[in-house]
Amino acid sequence: MTGGGSGDPRGHGAAAVRTRRGCPADLDQVNALHGRCTPSSLSSRYHGALRRISPADWRRLVDPAHGVTWVMQEDRCPDDVIAVAHLMRTGVDGVAELGILVEDSRQGRGLGTRLVGQVLDHAAAAGCHTVTATVQAGNVPMLRIALGFGAPRPRGAAVMDLRIPVGPGGVPGSASR
Ligand SMILES: CC(C)(COP(=O)(O)OP(=O)(O)OC[C@H]1O[C@@H](n2cnc3c(N)ncnc32)[C@H](O)[C@@H]1OP(=O)(O)O)[C@@H](O)C(=O)NCCC(=O)NCCS
């Protein structure tokens, strides 16, 4: 999976928010983000009790051989990571898996939608046809994002596998939203 960063100078309220590719040096700030998130958000993301990403796991997440990671930052707090997203290879041709976490205090302001859109744009450019995400059934924001980008409504279960179509069959990502 290849592709460049997704600079995004659009403002969000009073603060401009930018997205860039994650790198090995971001681990401490990403773990600081985890420290500012509630156990509920972390559980929604990881489906378990994970609170910190290990150096080995982070190296894998930012290794292009395995996938792509993005971080969001606000211009007014340039050292803080306020959201992180990963698009990881699955071993199935054309299918990649999304994981995303937005800082609790910044949820519900459109950042998740914007970041997913950017990830889907990248996935389409990289030749994917489907982006998957595993979410708990009560995760309304993630479900709304996936449906908004064209995912079929998943069948009810405690844990749902979302499948977002990308490329010609999908709703365009950030470029047109
Ligand atoms: C899921 C998550 C990424 C969404 O990011 P966000 O920035 O909060 O989402 P947005 O502000 O873009 O809102 C997305 C949609 O959910 C809706 N929404 C947001 N917060 C909501 C809430 N608390 N209740 C109901 N709907 C909500 C928004 O109105 C929007 O829907 P719309 O476009 O149809 O109007 C974020 O909440 C998060 O990090 N959660 C914890 C980790 C997680 O669940 N990750 C997903 C599994 S990998």
The ligand as a Gaussian input file, in Angstrom:
#p B3LYP/6-31G(d) Opt

LIG

0 1
 C      -16.116000       6.407000      16.187000
 C      -15.356000       7.737000      16.148000
 C      -14.063000       7.544000      15.363000
 C      -16.241000       8.771000      15.441000
 O      -15.530000       9.974000      15.372000
 P      -16.275000      11.362000      15.697000
 O      -15.345000      12.451000      15.377000
 O      -16.799000      11.271000      17.062000
 O      -17.488000      11.269000      14.644000
 P      -18.183000      12.464000      13.848000
 O      -18.222000      13.680000      14.697000
 O      -17.559000      12.564000      12.512000
 O      -19.686000      11.918000      13.723000
 C      -19.966000      10.792000      12.925000
 C      -21.467000      10.559000      12.912000
 O      -21.888000      10.095000      14.194000
 C      -22.832000      11.005000      14.755000
 N      -22.481000      11.079000      16.171000
 C      -21.372000      11.581000      16.700000
 N      -21.383000      11.412000      18.036000
 C      -22.561000      10.796000      18.325000
 C      -23.152000      10.339000      19.523000
 N      -22.540000      10.499000      20.708000
 N      -24.362000       9.747000      19.459000
 C      -24.986000       9.560000      18.290000
 N      -24.458000       9.973000      17.093000
 C      -23.254000      10.579000      17.133000
 C      -22.634000      12.302000      14.015000
 O      -23.807000      13.089000      14.010000
 C      -22.288000      11.807000      12.640000
 O      -23.436000      11.333000      11.977000
 P      -24.025000      12.077000      10.674000
 O      -22.866000      12.297000       9.737000
 O      -25.025000      11.111000      10.148000
 O      -24.571000      13.357000      11.183000
 C      -15.039000       8.261000      17.576000
 O      -16.245000       8.447000      18.257000
 C      -14.125000       7.356000      18.361000
 O      -12.902000       7.486000      18.271000
 N      -14.702000       6.418000      19.130000
 C      -13.906000       5.483000      19.918000
 C      -13.117000       4.492000      19.050000
 C      -14.023000       3.774000      18.061000
 O      -15.175000       3.503000      18.328000
 N      -13.447000       3.458000      16.869000
 C      -14.198000       2.754000      15.837000
 C      -13.871000       1.289000      15.794000
 S      -12.310000       0.977000      15.013000

